[in-house]
């Protein structure tokens, strides 16, 4: 006999599966469309190609992303700014959050209020002054323009997330480390960082995902063709031919998405833990 609890569980799983499919459908449709010709892509909403009309010819063409360079070239260019950006964001945001969450000093409330206020400001508001600054100090058309600011804890969203996570950690750990002779930096590195691992991985993962999708930053700061990153190269596919080959575009987009998907699913457990715990209170 089916119990009420089993019925409720079945309904919950059915709803979750339906919602999950709706959320995953655009990605599945993109992957399926990479095996279709143009008339089959927009003829219906089916994920799979029509029988006998599936093709894999777009993947070799998509790998040769431009006449002079393959996708590997643009991957490496993207990683040249993305790896320093992830490192700078994680380190600077953790240090800033540690200072705000664990120390008392004059102006602490003002600084925390500033962090909260900048959460409400659009990123585009800072583009013009940052561009002028980089122009004056000679950082335009360099990869450093895409990551140097991240070493100064400019992303208040990540600082706030780490602060909220750190408030769930008992201060007794800091006091015990202090009694054992640990200074603030050693306490952070050896005591708090292992506990902060979920939120640190979450910050690194989000930084990586957003950096892979960053189109406006490279478009503004980079001009040389040999410094073109993956997002700009993908955009160039649309302008390359008189007739747009959407199958090739979808194939290139899916290959560009593979590293992000691999990292996300590898770190998904830590991502969920960090996202949940960052909403806690002290």
C-alpha positions as CSV (number, residue, x, y, z in Angstrom):
1,X,0.0,0.0,0.0
2,X,1.3,3.4,-1.0
3,X,1.6,5.7,2.0
4,X,1.0,9.5,2.1
5,X,4.7,10.1,2.7
6,X,5.6,8.2,-0.5
7,X,3.0,10.1,-2.5
8,X,4.4,13.4,-1.3
9,X,7.9,12.3,-2.0
10,X,6.9,11.2,-5.5
11,X,5.3,14.5,-6.2
12,X,8.3,16.4,-4.9
13,X,10.7,14.4,-7.2
14,X,8.3,14.8,-10.1
15,X,8.3,18.6,-9.7
16,X,12.1,18.7,-9.3
17,X,12.6,16.6,-12.4
18,X,10.3,18.8,-14.4
19,X,11.9,22.0,-13.2
20,X,15.4,20.6,-13.7
21,X,14.5,19.6,-17.3
22,X,13.1,23.1,-18.0
23,X,16.3,24.6,-16.7
24,X,18.6,22.2,-18.6
25,X,16.6,22.3,-21.9
26,X,18.4,25.4,-23.4
27,X,21.7,23.6,-22.9
28,X,20.4,20.3,-24.2
29,X,18.9,22.1,-27.2
30,X,22.2,23.9,-27.9
31,X,24.1,20.6,-27.8
32,X,21.5,18.9,-30.1
33,X,21.6,21.8,-32.5
34,X,25.4,21.5,-32.9
35,X,24.6,18.3,-34.9
36,X,21.9,19.9,-37.1
37,X,21.9,21.9,-40.3
38,X,20.3,25.4,-40.3
39,X,16.8,24.4,-41.6
40,X,16.6,21.7,-38.9
41,X,17.6,24.0,-36.0
42,X,14.7,26.4,-36.2
43,X,12.1,24.1,-37.8
44,X,11.1,22.6,-34.4
45,X,11.9,22.6,-30.7
46,X,13.2,19.0,-30.7
47,X,16.6,18.4,-29.0
48,X,17.5,15.6,-31.4
49,X,18.3,16.0,-35.1
50,X,15.8,14.5,-37.6
51,X,16.4,10.9,-38.5
52,X,19.3,10.5,-41.0
53,X,20.2,14.2,-40.9
54,X,22.6,14.3,-37.9
55,X,26.1,15.6,-38.8
56,X,29.4,16.0,-36.9
57,X,31.1,18.2,-39.5
58,X,30.6,21.3,-37.4
59,X,33.0,20.3,-34.6
60,X,36.2,20.2,-36.6
61,X,35.2,23.5,-38.2
62,X,34.4,25.0,-34.8
63,X,37.8,23.9,-33.4
64,X,39.4,25.9,-36.2
65,X,37.8,29.0,-34.6
66,X,39.5,31.5,-36.9
67,X,41.6,31.2,-40.1
68,X,44.8,31.6,-38.2
69,X,44.2,30.0,-34.8
70,X,42.4,27.0,-33.2
71,X,40.3,27.1,-30.1
72,X,43.3,25.9,-28.0
73,X,44.9,29.3,-28.7
74,X,41.9,31.2,-27.4
75,X,41.7,28.8,-24.4
76,X,45.2,29.7,-23.4
77,X,44.6,33.4,-23.9
78,X,41.6,33.2,-21.6
79,X,43.5,31.3,-19.0
80,X,46.3,33.9,-19.0
81,X,43.9,36.4,-17.3
82,X,41.5,34.0,-15.7
83,X,43.9,32.1,-13.5
84,X,45.3,35.4,-11.9
85,X,41.8,36.7,-11.6
86,X,40.7,33.7,-9.6
87,X,43.7,33.8,-7.4
88,X,43.5,37.5,-6.8
89,X,39.7,37.4,-6.1
90,X,40.0,34.5,-3.6
91,X,43.0,35.8,-1.7
92,X,41.9,39.5,-1.5
93,X,38.3,38.7,-0.7
94,X,39.3,36.3,2.1
95,X,41.7,38.7,3.6
96,X,39.2,41.6,3.5
97,X,36.4,39.4,4.9
98,X,38.7,38.2,7.7
99,X,39.6,41.7,8.7
100,X,35.9,42.8,8.8
101,X,34.5,39.7,10.4
102,X,37.2,39.1,13.1
103,X,38.6,42.5,14.1
104,X,37.3,45.7,15.7
105,X,38.8,48.9,14.5
106,X,37.7,52.5,13.9
107,X,35.5,52.8,10.8
108,X,34.6,49.1,10.6
109,X,30.9,49.8,10.3
110,X,31.5,52.4,7.6
111,X,33.6,49.9,5.6
112,X,31.0,47.2,6.0
113,X,28.3,49.7,4.9
114,X,30.4,50.5,1.9
115,X,30.6,46.8,1.0
116,X,26.9,46.5,1.2
117,X,26.3,49.7,-0.8
118,X,28.6,48.7,-3.7
119,X,26.5,45.5,-4.0
120,X,23.7,47.6,-5.3
121,X,25.8,49.5,-7.9
122,X,26.0,48.2,-11.5
123,X,29.5,47.2,-12.7
124,X,29.1,49.4,-15.7
125,X,29.3,52.5,-13.4
126,X,33.0,51.8,-12.9
127,X,34.0,51.0,-16.5
128,X,34.8,54.6,-17.6
129,X,37.0,55.6,-14.6
130,X,38.8,52.2,-14.6
131,X,39.4,52.6,-18.4
132,X,40.8,56.1,-17.9
133,X,43.0,54.8,-15.1
134,X,44.4,51.9,-17.1
135,X,45.0,54.2,-20.1
136,X,47.0,56.6,-17.9
137,X,49.2,53.9,-16.4
138,X,49.7,52.0,-19.6
139,X,47.7,48.8,-18.9
140,X,45.4,49.0,-22.0
141,X,45.8,46.0,-24.4
142,X,47.4,43.9,-21.7
143,X,45.9,40.9,-19.8
144,X,46.8,42.6,-16.5
145,X,43.9,45.0,-17.2
146,X,41.5,42.1,-16.8
147,X,42.7,40.9,-13.4
148,X,44.9,43.5,-11.6
149,X,42.0,45.1,-9.8
150,X,40.9,41.7,-8.4
151,X,43.9,41.7,-6.0
152,X,42.3,44.6,-4.1
153,X,39.0,42.9,-3.1
154,X,36.9,45.0,-5.5
155,X,34.1,42.3,-5.7
156,X,32.0,43.2,-2.7
157,X,29.6,40.3,-3.4
158,X,32.3,37.7,-2.6
159,X,33.6,39.7,0.4
160,X,30.0,39.7,1.8
161,X,29.6,36.0,1.1
162,X,32.8,35.1,3.0
163,X,31.9,37.4,5.9
164,X,28.6,35.7,6.3
165,X,30.2,32.3,6.1
166,X,32.9,33.3,8.6
167,X,30.3,34.5,11.1
168,X,29.1,30.9,11.4
169,X,32.5,29.8,12.6
170,X,32.9,30.0,16.4
171,X,35.3,32.6,17.7
172,X,36.6,30.1,20.1
173,X,38.8,28.7,17.3
174,X,40.5,32.0,17.0
175,X,41.0,32.3,20.7
176,X,42.4,28.8,21.0
177,X,44.9,29.5,18.2
178,X,45.9,32.8,19.9
179,X,46.6,30.9,23.1
180,X,48.8,28.5,21.2
181,X,50.8,31.4,19.9
182,X,49.3,31.8,16.4
183,X,49.2,35.3,15.0
184,X,46.2,36.6,12.9
185,X,47.7,35.5,9.6
186,X,48.6,32.0,10.8
187,X,45.2,31.7,12.4
188,X,43.6,32.5,9.1
189,X,45.8,30.1,7.0
190,X,45.9,27.1,9.3
191,X,42.7,27.4,11.3
192,X,40.0,29.2,9.3
193,X,40.9,28.5,5.7
194,X,40.3,24.7,6.0
195,X,36.9,25.5,7.5
196,X,36.3,28.1,4.8
197,X,37.0,25.7,2.0
198,X,33.4,25.4,0.7
199,X,33.0,29.2,0.4
200,X,36.5,29.6,-1.0
201,X,35.8,27.0,-3.7
202,X,32.4,28.7,-4.4
203,X,34.1,32.1,-4.9
204,X,36.8,30.6,-7.2
205,X,34.2,28.7,-9.2
206,X,31.9,31.7,-9.7
207,X,34.9,33.8,-10.6
208,X,36.0,31.3,-13.2
209,X,32.5,30.9,-14.7
210,X,32.0,34.7,-14.9
211,X,35.4,35.2,-16.3
212,X,34.9,32.6,-19.1
213,X,31.7,34.5,-20.0
214,X,33.2,38.0,-19.7
215,X,32.8,39.7,-23.1
216,X,32.7,43.4,-22.3
217,X,36.0,43.5,-20.3
218,X,38.2,42.0,-23.1
219,X,36.3,44.0,-25.7
220,X,37.1,47.2,-23.9
221,X,40.7,46.6,-22.7
222,X,42.2,44.3,-25.4
223,X,42.8,45.4,-29.0
224,X,45.5,43.1,-30.5
225,X,44.4,40.0,-32.4
226,X,47.0,37.9,-30.6
227,X,45.4,38.8,-27.3
228,X,41.8,37.9,-28.4
229,X,40.1,35.6,-25.8
230,X,37.5,32.9,-26.3
231,X,34.4,35.1,-25.7
232,X,35.6,37.5,-28.5
233,X,36.5,34.7,-30.8
234,X,33.1,33.1,-30.5
235,X,31.5,36.5,-31.3
236,X,33.6,36.6,-34.4
237,X,31.9,33.5,-35.8
238,X,28.7,35.4,-36.4
239,X,30.4,38.0,-38.6
240,X,32.7,35.6,-40.5
241,X,30.3,34.5,-43.2
242,X,27.5,36.0,-45.2
243,X,25.4,33.0,-44.2
244,X,25.6,32.2,-40.5
245,X,26.3,28.5,-39.8
246,X,24.5,28.1,-36.5
247,X,25.6,24.5,-36.1
248,X,29.2,25.6,-36.0
249,X,28.4,28.4,-33.5
250,X,26.6,25.9,-31.2
251,X,29.4,23.4,-31.5
252,X,32.0,26.1,-30.6
253,X,29.9,27.3,-27.7
254,X,29.5,23.8,-26.4
255,X,33.3,23.1,-26.6
256,X,33.9,26.4,-24.8
257,X,31.5,25.4,-22.1
258,X,33.1,22.0,-21.4
259,X,35.8,23.3,-19.0
260,X,33.2,25.3,-17.0
261,X,30.8,22.3,-16.8
262,X,33.6,20.0,-15.8
263,X,34.8,22.2,-13.0
264,X,31.3,22.9,-11.8
265,X,30.3,19.3,-11.5
266,X,33.6,18.5,-9.8
267,X,33.1,21.2,-7.2
268,X,29.3,21.1,-7.0
269,X,29.2,19.7,-3.5
270,X,31.4,22.5,-2.1
271,X,29.4,25.0,-4.2
272,X,26.1,24.0,-2.5
273,X,27.7,24.0,1.0
274,X,29.2,27.4,0.4
275,X,26.0,29.0,-1.0
276,X,23.9,27.7,1.8
277,X,26.3,28.5,4.7
278,X,27.0,32.0,3.4
279,X,23.4,33.0,4.4
280,X,24.0,32.1,8.1
281,X,24.2,34.5,11.0
282,X,26.6,34.8,13.9
